Amino acid sequence: MGIVTTKKIGKEITPIWQEKGKRAMREAKVLNKYNLTLKTARKLEVSDESKICEPLFWRNNTINAWCISRSIGTDVDRKFCNDNEIWIGIYDEPYYRRRVHIHVNCWGGMGKYEFCDFYNYKEIENERDLQTQEKLLEVLNMLIDEGILKIPINKL
């Protein structure tokens, strides 16, 4: 996931889904309001500690973090481990030098889904990948809008 199979067509390398006869990907439905990349999103910082609570977050006492998780796919996808998922954890204390951690997985959590830029169609293999990026961006936009997270000016 995230790596697009390509073919050389003429002088350009074209993602498989853009080949003649293949359905092109739709436009993204969620706006990248803060011009985030996955790298910059992973550098977000906590802004308002008091808003980190239920029902928006769920508590994981084993790792001492407040979490948001979303599964992208259908019940059948989840049954056969074909879904993608996002996980955002805000640790009580810095873990690996930061409190905010973001993980994006594919194949029911068996693989990492890595990409550089949101909505870079060269990195989107299928509709579920696009939905995964949209869901992650939707949650991040909301967390920044609500003042829970902030973009650190000097670290991006």
C-alpha positions in Angstrom: 0.0 0.0 0.0 1.2 3.5 -0.7 3.7 2.3 -3.3 2.1 2.5 -6.8 2.9 -0.1 -9.4 4.0 1.8 -12.5 4.5 1.2 -16.2 6.5 3.2 -18.6 4.1 4.6 -21.2 5.9 6.7 -23.8 8.3 9.0 -22.1 6.4 9.1 -18.8 6.1 6.6 -15.9 2.4 6.4 -15.2 0.7 4.8 -12.2 -1.2 1.7 -13.2 -4.6 3.2 -12.2 -4.0 6.0 -14.7 -3.5 3.7 -17.7 -5.9 3.8 -20.6 -9.0 1.9 -19.6 -8.3 2.1 -15.9 -10.6 4.2 -13.7 -8.9 7.4 -12.5 -8.9 8.2 -8.8 -11.4 10.8 -7.6 -10.6 14.1 -6.1 -10.0 14.3 -2.4 -12.9 15.3 -0.2 -11.0 16.7 2.7 -9.0 19.9 2.4 -5.4 20.0 3.6 -6.0 23.2 5.5 -2.6 23.4 7.1 -0.5 22.1 4.2 0.6 19.1 6.2 2.8 16.3 5.1 3.1 13.1 7.0 6.5 14.2 8.2 5.2 17.6 9.5 2.1 15.9 11.0 4.4 13.7 13.1 6.0 16.9 14.6 2.7 18.4 15.9 2.7 19.4 19.5 0.2 19.5 22.3 -1.5 22.9 22.6 -4.3 22.5 25.1 -3.9 19.6 27.6 -7.4 20.1 29.1 -9.1 19.1 25.9 -7.4 15.7 25.7 -10.2 13.5 27.2 -13.1 11.3 26.5 -15.3 11.1 24.3 -12.9 12.3 21.6 -10.0 10.2 22.9 -9.8 6.8 24.5 -7.3 6.0 27.3 -4.6 3.4 27.0 -3.3 3.0 30.5 -0.8 0.4 29.5 1.2 2.9 27.5 0.0 6.0 29.4 -1.5 7.7 26.3 -4.7 9.2 25.0 -5.6 7.7 21.6 -7.7 8.2 18.6 -8.0 5.3 16.2 -10.0 4.8 13.0 -10.5 1.8 10.8 -10.9 2.4 7.0 -12.8 -0.3 5.2 -15.9 -2.4 5.5 -16.7 -5.1 8.0 -15.7 -7.7 5.4 -12.4 -5.9 5.0 -11.8 -6.1 8.7 -12.8 -9.8 8.8 -10.2 -10.6 6.2 -7.6 -8.1 7.4 -7.9 -6.0 4.3 -8.6 -2.7 6.1 -6.3 0.3 6.8 -6.2 2.0 10.1 -4.9 5.2 11.6 -3.7 5.7 15.2 -2.9 9.0 16.9 -1.5 8.7 20.4 -0.7 11.6 22.8 1.6 10.2 25.5 1.6 11.6 29.1 5.4 12.0 28.9 7.6 12.2 25.8 8.2 8.9 24.2 11.1 8.8 21.8 11.5 12.6 22.4 7.9 13.6 21.5 4.4 13.2 22.9 2.4 13.0 19.7 2.7 9.8 17.6 1.0 8.9 14.4 0.8 5.5 12.8 -0.9 4.5 9.6 -1.3 0.7 8.9 -2.6 -1.4 6.1 -3.7 -5.1 5.8 -5.5 -5.1 9.1 -2.4 -3.8 11.0 0.1 -6.2 9.5 1.9 -3.6 7.4 2.9 0.1 7.6 1.3 2.4 5.1 3.9 5.1 4.4 3.5 8.1 2.1 5.2 11.5 1.9 2.6 14.0 0.8 -1.2 13.9 1.3 -3.0 13.3 -2.0 0.1 12.7 -4.1 -1.6 10.4 -6.6 1.7 8.7 -7.4 1.6 7.3 -3.8 -2.0 6.2 -3.8 -2.7 2.7 -5.0 -6.4 2.4 -4.5 -9.6 4.0 -3.1 -8.9 2.8 0.4 -5.5 4.5 0.4 -7.2 7.8 -0.5 -9.9 7.2 2.2 -7.1 6.6 4.7 -5.3 9.8 3.9 -8.6 11.7 4.0 -9.5 10.3 7.4 -6.1 11.0 8.9 -6.2 14.6 7.5 -9.8 15.0 8.8 -8.8 14.1 12.3 -5.6 16.2 12.3 -7.5 19.2 10.9 -10.1 18.8 13.7 -7.4 18.5 16.4 -5.6 21.7 15.2 -9.0 23.6 14.7 -10.0 22.7 18.3 -6.7 23.9 19.6 -5.7 20.5 20.9 -2.6 20.2 18.7 -0.5 23.0 17.2 2.0 23.3 14.4 5.4 24.2 15.9 6.8 27.1 13.9 10.5 26.5 14.5 10.6 22.7 14.0 8.9 22.2 10.6 
